[in-house]
Amino acid sequence: MKIEEMRKMDTAELNKKITETKDELFKLRMEQSSGTLRETHKIHELRKIIARLKTVLNEKERGN
């Protein structure tokens, strides 16, 4: 998901997407701890997506 797409979302959609992404990250971390995770790079990618979503949400709340 690109930053332009994130900026088009409203705050409710952003909060929903953050929750979904955090759930997915949790599942990947559980797979990693059990030793079944093959694509370890996805954890890093999801963390960056969450940060971008939170940044856009903060921009919207501040009115920028």
PyMOL CGO cylinders between C-alpha atoms (Angstrom):
from pymol import cmd
from pymol.cgo import CYLINDER

trace = [
    CYLINDER, 0.00, 0.00, 0.00, 1.37, 3.35, -1.04, 0.3, 1, 1, 1, 1, 1, 1,
    CYLINDER, 1.37, 3.35, -1.04, 1.29, 6.51, 1.06, 0.3, 1, 1, 1, 1, 1, 1,
    CYLINDER, 1.29, 6.51, 1.06, -1.01, 8.21, -1.46, 0.3, 1, 1, 1, 1, 1, 1,
    CYLINDER, -1.01, 8.21, -1.46, -3.60, 5.46, -0.95, 0.3, 1, 1, 1, 1, 1, 1,
    CYLINDER, -3.60, 5.46, -0.95, -3.31, 5.86, 2.81, 0.3, 1, 1, 1, 1, 1, 1,
    CYLINDER, -3.31, 5.86, 2.81, -3.87, 9.61, 2.60, 0.3, 1, 1, 1, 1, 1, 1,
    CYLINDER, -3.87, 9.61, 2.60, -7.14, 9.05, 0.72, 0.3, 1, 1, 1, 1, 1, 1,
    CYLINDER, -7.14, 9.05, 0.72, -8.55, 6.97, 3.60, 0.3, 1, 1, 1, 1, 1, 1,
    CYLINDER, -8.55, 6.97, 3.60, -10.55, 8.52, 6.42, 0.3, 1, 1, 1, 1, 1, 1,
    CYLINDER, -10.55, 8.52, 6.42, -9.61, 8.08, 10.08, 0.3, 1, 1, 1, 1, 1, 1,
    CYLINDER, -9.61, 8.08, 10.08, -11.96, 5.13, 10.66, 0.3, 1, 1, 1, 1, 1, 1,
    CYLINDER, -11.96, 5.13, 10.66, -10.46, 3.24, 7.73, 0.3, 1, 1, 1, 1, 1, 1,
    CYLINDER, -10.46, 3.24, 7.73, -6.94, 4.03, 8.93, 0.3, 1, 1, 1, 1, 1, 1,
    CYLINDER, -6.94, 4.03, 8.93, -7.70, 2.76, 12.43, 0.3, 1, 1, 1, 1, 1, 1,
    CYLINDER, -7.70, 2.76, 12.43, -9.22, -0.41, 10.99, 0.3, 1, 1, 1, 1, 1, 1,
    CYLINDER, -9.22, -0.41, 10.99, -6.20, -1.00, 8.75, 0.3, 1, 1, 1, 1, 1, 1,
    CYLINDER, -6.20, -1.00, 8.75, -3.82, -0.44, 11.68, 0.3, 1, 1, 1, 1, 1, 1,
    CYLINDER, -3.82, -0.44, 11.68, -5.70, -3.04, 13.74, 0.3, 1, 1, 1, 1, 1, 1,
    CYLINDER, -5.70, -3.04, 13.74, -5.69, -5.55, 10.88, 0.3, 1, 1, 1, 1, 1, 1,
    CYLINDER, -5.69, -5.55, 10.88, -1.99, -5.06, 10.27, 0.3, 1, 1, 1, 1, 1, 1,
    CYLINDER, -1.99, -5.06, 10.27, -1.16, -5.44, 13.96, 0.3, 1, 1, 1, 1, 1, 1,
    CYLINDER, -1.16, -5.44, 13.96, -3.13, -8.70, 14.04, 0.3, 1, 1, 1, 1, 1, 1,
    CYLINDER, -3.13, -8.70, 14.04, -1.21, -9.97, 11.03, 0.3, 1, 1, 1, 1, 1, 1,
    CYLINDER, -1.21, -9.97, 11.03, 2.07, -8.94, 12.66, 0.3, 1, 1, 1, 1, 1, 1,
    CYLINDER, 2.07, -8.94, 12.66, 1.10, -10.82, 15.82, 0.3, 1, 1, 1, 1, 1, 1,
    CYLINDER, 1.10, -10.82, 15.82, 0.41, -13.98, 13.80, 0.3, 1, 1, 1, 1, 1, 1,
    CYLINDER, 0.41, -13.98, 13.80, 3.75, -13.71, 12.06, 0.3, 1, 1, 1, 1, 1, 1,
    CYLINDER, 3.75, -13.71, 12.06, 5.55, -13.27, 15.38, 0.3, 1, 1, 1, 1, 1, 1,
    CYLINDER, 5.55, -13.27, 15.38, 3.83, -16.41, 16.71, 0.3, 1, 1, 1, 1, 1, 1,
    CYLINDER, 3.83, -16.41, 16.71, 4.96, -18.32, 13.63, 0.3, 1, 1, 1, 1, 1, 1,
    CYLINDER, 4.96, -18.32, 13.63, 8.47, -17.01, 14.14, 0.3, 1, 1, 1, 1, 1, 1,
    CYLINDER, 8.47, -17.01, 14.14, 8.57, -18.12, 17.75, 0.3, 1, 1, 1, 1, 1, 1,
    CYLINDER, 8.57, -18.12, 17.75, 7.36, -21.60, 16.80, 0.3, 1, 1, 1, 1, 1, 1,
    CYLINDER, 7.36, -21.60, 16.80, 9.94, -21.82, 14.02, 0.3, 1, 1, 1, 1, 1, 1,
    CYLINDER, 9.94, -21.82, 14.02, 7.50, -22.14, 11.11, 0.3, 1, 1, 1, 1, 1, 1,
    CYLINDER, 7.50, -22.14, 11.11, 7.94, -18.67, 9.61, 0.3, 1, 1, 1, 1, 1, 1,
    CYLINDER, 7.94, -18.67, 9.61, 9.66, -18.79, 6.23, 0.3, 1, 1, 1, 1, 1, 1,
    CYLINDER, 9.66, -18.79, 6.23, 9.37, -15.17, 5.08, 0.3, 1, 1, 1, 1, 1, 1,
    CYLINDER, 9.37, -15.17, 5.08, 10.94, -13.27, 7.95, 0.3, 1, 1, 1, 1, 1, 1,
    CYLINDER, 10.94, -13.27, 7.95, 11.15, -10.05, 5.93, 0.3, 1, 1, 1, 1, 1, 1,
    CYLINDER, 11.15, -10.05, 5.93, 7.38, -9.63, 6.24, 0.3, 1, 1, 1, 1, 1, 1,
    CYLINDER, 7.38, -9.63, 6.24, 7.69, -8.69, 9.92, 0.3, 1, 1, 1, 1, 1, 1,
    CYLINDER, 7.69, -8.69, 9.92, 9.87, -5.72, 9.02, 0.3, 1, 1, 1, 1, 1, 1,
    CYLINDER, 9.87, -5.72, 9.02, 7.54, -4.71, 6.19, 0.3, 1, 1, 1, 1, 1, 1,
    CYLINDER, 7.54, -4.71, 6.19, 4.46, -4.79, 8.42, 0.3, 1, 1, 1, 1, 1, 1,
    CYLINDER, 4.46, -4.79, 8.42, 6.16, -2.68, 11.07, 0.3, 1, 1, 1, 1, 1, 1,
    CYLINDER, 6.16, -2.68, 11.07, 6.94, -0.05, 8.41, 0.3, 1, 1, 1, 1, 1, 1,
    CYLINDER, 6.94, -0.05, 8.41, 3.34, -0.13, 7.13, 0.3, 1, 1, 1, 1, 1, 1,
    CYLINDER, 3.34, -0.13, 7.13, 2.01, 0.39, 10.66, 0.3, 1, 1, 1, 1, 1, 1,
    CYLINDER, 2.01, 0.39, 10.66, 4.35, 3.35, 11.11, 0.3, 1, 1, 1, 1, 1, 1,
    CYLINDER, 4.35, 3.35, 11.11, 3.20, 4.90, 7.83, 0.3, 1, 1, 1, 1, 1, 1,
    CYLINDER, 3.20, 4.90, 7.83, -0.46, 4.41, 8.75, 0.3, 1, 1, 1, 1, 1, 1,
    CYLINDER, -0.46, 4.41, 8.75, 0.09, 6.04, 12.14, 0.3, 1, 1, 1, 1, 1, 1,
    CYLINDER, 0.09, 6.04, 12.14, 1.93, 8.93, 10.50, 0.3, 1, 1, 1, 1, 1, 1,
    CYLINDER, 1.93, 8.93, 10.50, -0.94, 9.59, 8.09, 0.3, 1, 1, 1, 1, 1, 1,
    CYLINDER, -0.94, 9.59, 8.09, -3.45, 9.28, 10.94, 0.3, 1, 1, 1, 1, 1, 1,
    CYLINDER, -3.45, 9.28, 10.94, -1.48, 11.81, 12.97, 0.3, 1, 1, 1, 1, 1, 1,
    CYLINDER, -1.48, 11.81, 12.97, -1.35, 14.18, 9.98, 0.3, 1, 1, 1, 1, 1, 1,
    CYLINDER, -1.35, 14.18, 9.98, -5.13, 13.99, 9.61, 0.3, 1, 1, 1, 1, 1, 1,
    CYLINDER, -5.13, 13.99, 9.61, -5.71, 14.60, 13.33, 0.3, 1, 1, 1, 1, 1, 1,
    CYLINDER, -5.71, 14.60, 13.33, -3.46, 17.65, 13.25, 0.3, 1, 1, 1, 1, 1, 1,
    CYLINDER, -3.46, 17.65, 13.25, -5.09, 18.95, 10.09, 0.3, 1, 1, 1, 1, 1, 1,
    CYLINDER, -5.09, 18.95, 10.09, -2.08, 18.90, 7.75, 0.3, 1, 1, 1, 1, 1, 1,
]
cmd.load_cgo(trace, "trace")
